[in-house]
């Protein structure tokens, strides 16, 4: 009989201990279920959303870095006006510490800041281009770079202005797929 009461006491103590553990487990599950809707209402956390941009860090591309821009269309001072837009792609990746920070093919956008046609013997046609932005992984970054000025050869007077011989040199020109060299004047911070 004593032995039966000892066994019964051990079973009751064991059940009480397991009941306590079950109660704590139920409380944890209940609390976690109550927190889940709060997260759902405020939207998924950046890391949970699968958005790689949210987990990326910023990298600074230093001033004086060269951006090699391949034009997407012909630029001709006789056909463009100040303020007209142009686009291009990076012909070379921007590499820092052995990593492509800005990949080859990233799109750049710019505008015409100055243009003029040659006006007489000894004068040249000019076309000045300025970069405005670099598009990378769906984000546009403002770019500050030295303008690039294209210049035609000076008129020599061998052709009459307006004749085919003269028009070949009175306008500044850059061909489609031509590559231009822009130097950053300010550091550029991009997500890497």
Residue, then its C-alpha position, 0 to 999 in steps of 0.5 A: x500500500x505504501x508502495x502504491x501511494x509513493x507511485x501515485x505521488x510520483x505520477x501526480x508530481x510528474x503530471x503537475x510538472x508536465x502540466x506546467x510545461x504545457x501551460x508555458x508552451x501554450x502561453x508562448x504559442x498564444x503570444x506568438x500568434x497575437x504578434x503575427x497579425x501586428x507584423x502583417x498589418x505593418x507589412x513584411x520586414x525588409x529582410x523577410x520580403x525577399x527584397x535584395x535591395x533592402x539588405x544591400x549596403x551603400x558603396x561610395x564611388x569616389x570623385x574622379x572615377x571615369x564613367x565610359x558611356x556608350x551612346x544609344x543614338x547619334x548626337x549632332x549639333x545641327x539636330x539638337x537643342x540645349x536641354x534635349x536629352x540623351x541616354x547611354x549605357x556604361x561601356x565598362x563596369x565601375x570596379x572598386x576593390x575587385x568588385x563590380x560596383x556599377x555593372x557594365x550596361x547600366x543606363x545613364x541619362x543626360x542632357x545637351x547643355x550647349x551647342x553651336x555650329x561653326x560660323x565662319x572660317x576658323x570656327x568650330x561646331x560645339x556640343x556640350x553634354x552633361x550627365x544627370x543620372x545613373x539607373x541601377x537596379x531600378x533606382x536613379x542616382x543623381x550624377x555630378x560629372x564634368x561636361x564633355x564637349x565635342x568639337x568639330x574641326x575648324x572650318x577652312x573656307x574650302x567649301x561654301x557654308x551650307x555646301x556638302x563639304x562645309x556641312x561635314x565639318x561645321x557641326x559637332x557629332x558623336x555616332x551611335x555606339x560612340x564612347x565618351x569619357x565622363x569624370x565624376x566631380x562628386x562621389x556617387x553613393x550607390x547600393x551594392 
